C-alpha cells in the first residue's frame, strides 16, 4: 500500500484530463517546457559571462576577504542570587 501502481497513475491522469481538458494541459506543458528552456539558456549565458570575467582578471587583483572582527563576550551585569 506504500507505492502507487501504474493503474493509480492512469486514473489520476484521466481525472486531470477530464477536469482540465486536453487543450489546457497541452498549453500548460508547452509553457512549462518554454520555461525550462529559458532557464537552461540563462544558466548557460550566466556561466559563460562569469567565466569570461574571471579569465579577464589576473589572479593577483582578486582581493582577499576582510579579516573577521573579534567577537566580544556579552557580560550580564545583574548579580546572581542563590537561595
ABEGO torsion letter per residue (X at the ends): XABBBAAAAAAAAAAAAAAAEAAAAAAAAAAAAAAAAAAAAAAAAAAAAAAAAAAABBAAABBBBBBBBBBBBBBBABBBBBX
